Amino acid sequence: MLTLPLTKEQFSDLLNLYYGVFFPLKHFVNKKYFKSILISKKFRNNFFPLPIYLGITKKKYNKIKDEKFLKLTFERKLIGVIKINSFYQISSTILKKKFFSKNHQKHPYYKKFLKENFKLLDFEYKKIIKINLKHKNFISPNNFKRKIKKILKKDEMIAGFHTRNVPHRAHQWAHFFMLNKYKNLLIQPLIGQYKKSEYLDDVIVKTNKKISKMYKKNRTFFTTYFSYPRYGGPLEAALHAIVRKNYGCTHFWVGRDHAGYKNFYSKYSSQIFCKNNEKKIGIKIITEKEPYYCLGCKKIVNKKCLNKKCINSKKKNISGTKIRNLIIRNKNIPEFLMHKQISKLLNKKSIIN
Ligand SMILES: [Zn+2]
């Protein structure tokens, strides 16, 4: 029997599907579900924003196209045996129109998609080796919920915070906002970057863990979301909301340019899309304006200060890109951008090059 080695991204999709992170989706999509999710945002009768698929390169396809059964492996460990029903493709018109937009050539995930997904697999599991379904950055929703259940009372709220960044002051503003309003906070960074000039996974884990320990004990929780960025804007933001619902959150913070890339999506479009589908997703969406640093009162705010000296004073955006550029050039990160306890953990080697 031939072997299909999974990439780290595919393995994360498999774990997330298998353990209910993407519930109600529990299996890689076939052609019918791929299309219905992209076109009508529906998986069976449920809202679902992005297809999760298993694809192969052209080279691999030529090797395995006549096979009926395949062994799935990840890092040389056997994950399972699958039976192939068929190979399929999705028309590029649908992909461009419904996912990657008119600017698709410049979309970082579009190139990756084409390269890695010459054909997609419609398959079923014949065998799963459960003992190998694990990763240091993965905890299943059930295991996580069991953990917080011991601490939280039955009807308590808990707000989820997604990031693929090292925490800076604007993130902290959001953390405080949620701790004040909902009493409990889950900081759950996305782990699994692949693009140059993003932070290394371990750096994201270390810094976000650190910040969560600086807040109220037994009110702030930390776990990872073992996946990868698709830069899918509003659609991916909605997927992130579903993920947090499955990890037990009652509320979810959607950022100004959540899951965005450069100027691909308009400002606040992720918030608007998630808010519009809030009921269907089944988690309350928090849509706050972006916090910034007010030079007048020297504070992080997200509404215009009514203070006289502030009205005409300038605001300074707190941008992750700006901070990364400082790190790359070995410059100090000012305290108003980032907590010292965090910036001291960072250096040039924190970033993928
Ligand atoms: Zn001010």
Boltz pocket constraint, residues with backbone or C-beta under 6 A from the ligand:
constraints:
  - pocket:
      binder: B
      contacts: [[A, 294], [A, 295], [A, 296], [A, 297], [A, 298], [A, 299], [A, 301], [A, 305], [A, 307], [A, 310]]
      max_distance: 6.0
